[in-house]
Amino acid sequence: MEVKIGVQNVSREIAFETDASVSDVTAAIDAAQQTGVVHLADNKGGTVIVPLASLGYVELGEPHRSRVGFGA
């Protein structure tokens, strides 16, 4: 699944692929209410850490696959 995170006062979003489900990512964001920091793991073994106070938005969904070839 593709995750895009918007950070306040930063022009670029953070985008990465993860093997976690939508409910897992949502649970991590909900858990950040206690700690103040969102921890998410990408599927390359890395970790994305964003302070909750700086979180602008989180967009979850399947990655956009570009089409190859000719057609409508």
ZIDA-V651537 format. One record per residue. N is the residue number from 1. RES is the residue in one small letter. PHI is phi in degrees with one decimal (none if undefined). OMEGA is omega as a letter, one per 30 degrees, with the letter a starting at -180 (NA if undefined). Layout:
BEGIN
[[N;RES;PHI;OMEGA] [N;RES;PHI;OMEGA]]
END
This chain:
BEGIN
[[1;m;none;l] [2;e;-93.4;l] [3;v;-122.3;l] [4;k;-121.2;a] [5;i;-120.6;l] [6;g;-94.5;l] [7;v;-110.1;a] [8;q;-59.9;l] [9;n;63.8;l] [10;v;-127.8;a] [11;s;-74.8;a] [12;r;-97.7;l] [13;e;-90.0;l] [14;i;-94.0;a] [15;a;-127.4;l] [16;f;-157.6;l] [17;e;-99.8;l] [18;t;-138.9;l] [19;d;-89.5;a] [20;a;-70.7;l] [21;s;-84.9;l] [22;v;-59.2;a] [23;s;-66.3;l] [24;d;-66.5;l] [25;v;-66.8;l] [26;t;-62.1;l] [27;a;-64.3;l] [28;a;-65.7;l] [29;i;-70.4;l] [30;d;-63.7;l] [31;a;-66.6;l] [32;a;-68.0;l] [33;q;-60.7;l] [34;q;-82.1;a] [35;t;-93.9;a] [36;g;85.8;a] [37;v;-136.2;l] [38;v;-94.4;l] [39;h;-114.6;l] [40;l;-131.1;l] [41;a;-99.1;l] [42;d;-91.7;a] [43;n;-86.9;l] [44;k;-106.8;l] [45;g;92.4;l] [46;g;-92.1;l] [47;t;-129.9;l] [48;v;-105.4;a] [49;i;-122.8;a] [50;v;-131.0;l] [51;p;-64.2;a] [52;l;-60.3;a] [53;a;-65.3;a] [54;s;-94.8;a] [55;l;-70.4;l] [56;g;-94.4;l] [57;y;-159.6;l] [58;v;-132.2;l] [59;e;-114.4;a] [60;l;-115.8;l] [61;g;170.9;l] [62;e;-74.4;l] [63;p;-66.5;l] [64;h;-77.8;l] [65;r;-96.1;l] [66;s;-77.4;a] [67;r;-87.0;l] [68;v;-115.6;l] [69;g;111.1;a] [70;f;-105.9;l] [71;g;159.8;a] [72;a;-85.0;NA]]
END
